[in-house]
Amino acid sequence: MIAKQLYYGEYNWYGEVHKLWTHAKSQAGAHRQFMSRLAMLLKITGYSVRCYYSKDKDNFKVTIKEE
């Protein structure tokens, strides 16, 4: 069983930086949780958030908190 780790994410939404924390089993899982949370915070669709944070752009960073 994989333990959940603490992740920190910084997401630049058109110049507005959102700083988020979450627990997840992987960095990809944390990224999905952050995008879902951003969609709720910004009151937009998850699809819009996923399109904006596509892999070919450098507008977000997800890091693991060292224990």
Secondary structure in CASP SS format (residue, H / E / C, confidence):
PFRMAT SS
TARGET T0000
AUTHOR 0000-0000-0000
METHOD secondary structure of the structure
MODEL  1
M C 1.00
I C 1.00
A C 1.00
K C 1.00
Q E 1.00
L E 1.00
Y E 1.00
Y E 1.00
G E 1.00
E E 1.00
Y E 1.00
N E 1.00
W E 1.00
Y C 1.00
G C 1.00
E E 1.00
V E 1.00
H E 1.00
K E 1.00
L E 1.00
W E 1.00
T E 1.00
H E 1.00
A E 1.00
K C 1.00
S C 1.00
Q H 1.00
A H 1.00
G H 1.00
A H 1.00
H H 1.00
R H 1.00
Q H 1.00
F H 1.00
M H 1.00
S H 1.00
R H 1.00
L H 1.00
A H 1.00
M H 1.00
L H 1.00
L H 1.00
K C 1.00
I C 1.00
T C 1.00
G H 1.00
Y H 1.00
S H 1.00
V H 1.00
R H 1.00
C H 1.00
Y H 1.00
Y C 1.00
S C 1.00
K C 1.00
D C 1.00
K C 1.00
D C 1.00
N C 1.00
F E 1.00
K E 1.00
V E 1.00
T E 1.00
I E 1.00
K C 1.00
E C 1.00
E C 1.00
END
